[in-house]
Amino acid sequence: MRDRMNIFCLFILLCLAPSLSQARTIYVFSPLDARANVVQDKLNAKCSDVDFVVFGRFKDFEAQMKAQPPYGILALQPIVEKKSDFKPIFLGVKGGETVETYVLVSVDTPVDIKKLDGSKVGAFDLLGRKEMKEFISSQLNAEVNVRRVTKNEDLLPLLSFNSVESIFLPSSLFDKMKATTNLNLVSTPLENKIGLISAALSDASPSESLKSCISEFSNEINNMLGVEKWKEL
């Protein structure tokens, strides 16, 4: 009888294990200069009551989201907006703003934004093939073909090898990219602004320790995530 009870208890624990793990896991996906495992280690060393899992590719992030939905996500606004089951609790802030301007980067000649239909544009893959095409086209008010990359550093070779006419880039990264190449890069400002990384949770309420942890991320962590501080909602 006791053995049966032990087996039953073990069965219950095994059934509960995924939900218990899910309840304290936050998935992170955003363009990162640092390696995903480095960012993950920094985040987990800072927060004790959650496990951060950092993804370097949208495909891996999306697959895990479907296989085991997390307690929360840290991601750019376009991603959070697509995940309606998650409610933002913090917005990243940089330069006093929670949004960022973008530019189209080209070689030698600025882009004519009135003649973008049918052009090829390179972009970091935030949403997958179909939704990235829709997203970039909506940002540019033109039907464009999108070449996706999994790292920002892979955008420049698209221009170098004439694979695209321009690349879609946060304006804050333009000078850094320009300094890494002999190409005569020029930028064309865009009117649209896109939200920075935000922290969003599922229906569960955030713990005070989690809120404290995120709001007190070190400068090093914030720099890795592309922000300066956090605004609580």
C-alpha positions, -999 to 999 in steps of 0.1 A, spaced: 0 0 0 28 24 9 46 16 -24 14 24 -43 11 57 -25 48 66 -32 43 58 -69 11 79 -69 29 109 -53 58 105 -78 33 105 -107 17 137 -94 51 154 -90 61 144 -126 28 158 -139 33 191 -121 70 195 -129 65 212 -163 41 237 -149 63 244 -119 93 250 -142 71 270 -166 59 292 -137 94 306 -131 110 307 -166 114 339 -186 125 336 -223 147 363 -237 149 371 -274 163 403 -289 192 414 -311 223 410 -289 259 419 -294 270 395 -267 266 357 -270 233 344 -257 249 322 -230 268 351 -217 237 372 -213 218 343 -198 245 338 -171 244 375 -162 206 375 -159 205 343 -138 232 356 -115 211 387 -109 176 372 -103 172 343 -79 135 334 -82 133 329 -120 153 311 -147 162 331 -178 166 313 -210 182 334 -238 177 326 -274 199 337 -303 175 328 -331 138 335 -335 132 299 -348 145 285 -315 126 310 -294 93 304 -313 97 266 -311 102 267 -273 73 291 -269 50 266 -285 65 235 -267 65 250 -233 50 285 -228 70 305 -202 60 326 -172 73 357 -191 93 371 -219 119 398 -224 116 409 -261 113 438 -284 79 454 -287 70 439 -321 74 405 -306 55 412 -274 26 427 -295 24 394 -313 22 375 -280 -12 387 -268 -11 362 -238 17 383 -222 11 416 -205 41 441 -203 51 451 -168 83 470 -176 94 490 -207 131 495 -215 142 531 -216 170 547 -236 177 584 -240 145 590 -220 124 571 -246 108 537 -247 109 537 -285 137 540 -310 141 554 -345 152 533 -374 170 540 -407 176 524 -440 213 520 -446 226 519 -482 259 523 -500 269 556 -516 234 569 -524 205 575 -499 174 554 -504 144 569 -521 117 559 -497 90 566 -524 105 539 -547 109 509 -524 83 486 -539 100 454 -550 133 463 -534 153 439 -512 158 449 -476 180 432 -450 167 429 -414 173 411 -382 148 383 -380 123 391 -352 92 374 -363 99 347 -389 97 347 -427 61 357 -434 56 381 -405 89 398 -411 79 406 -447 46 420 -434 63 439 -406 90 455 -427 66 463 -455 43 480 -430 71 500 -416 82 512 -450 47 516 -466 59 495 -495 59 459 -506 95 448 -502 114 415 -502 131 408 -469 164 390 -464 166 379 -428 197 374 -406 201 360 -371 228 385 -360 231 422 -366 267 417 -377 254 396 -407 236 426 -421 267 444 -435 277 415 -457 243 417 -474 253 452 -486 289 442 -493 278 414 -517 249 434 -532 223 409 -518 201 438 -508 196 474 -517 194 485 -481 192 473 -445 167 481 -418 186 492 -387 182 510 -354 196 545 -358 217 540 -327 237 513 -345 245 532 -376 277 549 -365 290 517 -350 284 498 -383 299 526 -404 331 524 -383 336 487 -391 337 490 -430 353 509 -458 320 510 -476 305 545 -479 274 538 -459 246 564 -458 215 564 -438 179 574 -447 158 583 -416 124 567 -412 95 583 -394 83 552 -376 96 544 -341 97 509 -327 95 500 -290 126 489 -271 128 456 -252 101 451 -226 94 425 -199 60 409 -202 43 382 -181 15 357 -186 -16 360 -164 5 354 -133 12 385 -112 48 395 -109 65 389 -76 81 418 -58 115 402 -60 112 399 -98 101 435 -101 130 446 -79 154 425 -99 144 439 -133 143 475 -121 178 471 -107 195 454 -136 232 464 -137 245 488 -163 262 459 -179 230 439 -183 211 469 -195 237 476 -221 235 441 -233 198 444 -237 201 478 -255 185 500 -227 196 523 -199 169 517 -174 134 504 -169 100 520 -166 74 500 -145 38 500 -159 
